[in-house]
Amino acid sequence: MSRPAAETRALARTFLAQTLGAEGDSLLLEHATRDDVLARLAAAGRPSPAARPLAPDGAAGLEVTDARIAEAADLRTLAQLVAECSRCPLHGTRKNPVFGEGAADARVVCVGEAPGAREDETGRPFVGRAGRLLDQLLSSIGLPRASVYICNVLKSRPPRNRDPLPQEVAACAPYLERQLALIQPEVIVAFGAFAARTLLETKSALGRLRGRVHRYAGYPVVVTYHPAALLRNPGWIRPSWEDLQVVRRMLDGVGEGEARVG
């Protein structure tokens, strides 16, 4: 059976390059059949296992499984898994993974929906105007940005900032669960309707979720507006500050049953 023209041309180029450039390592074609030559040319065009690029942790092409994620010993190791992850198609369209940042022993973990364009460019969560507003809100309850941990449900930006798909959320969920297990926060703040609905597995409106403490993976969750939404609706800033007062009271030792928006 004849080979496609493109494959034949590729094999010929490989043969010529090897023959013309070899010094003491040329192909010996005497007594070789046509099929032998083609087989050797095909082999010459493939990198040997030793030449294949290794994954950053030294494992060649290992799939990032739930088990590997659950066994990550620290946030740095977990971030490396995100960097090499191909569990959903978003890894092929992102510029940078956005793993998260902050204190490894943070009392509060802030969770958003997914990286936007600026986050994709920088590899950092909550940057730009929304990020600066988040910093101000956190500071208003005595939590400098460096004292909390900030991340997203998704670690890669969806194209054109569309809503994350269920399979993308499912692929990223083990990363968030492991982040929380390593950090062991006292409370999670879900910023925005999507993050809240995803963590709480509900379709309820954000307004119905605010004002009380929920649970995700055993951790208390307080729900509030996303800083980007506050930029469009400044009237929501005061309610958001009130939501964060719930967090402040919890950190100050007020029981969850008393930690309500007044």
Secondary structure, 3 states (H helix, E strand, C coil): CCCCHHHHHHHHHHHHHHHHHCCCCCCCCCCCCHHHHHHHHHHHCCCCHHHCCCCCCCCCCCCCCHHHHHCCCCHHHHHHHHHCCCCCHHHHCCCCCCCCEECCCCCEEEEECCCCHHHHHHCCCCCHHHHHHHHHHHHHCCCCHHHCEEEECCCCCCHHHCCCCHHHHHHHHHHHHHHHHHHCCCEEEEECHHHHHHHHCCCCCHHHHCCCCEEECCEEEEEECCHHHHHHCHHHHHHHHHHHHHHHHHHCCCCCCCCCCC
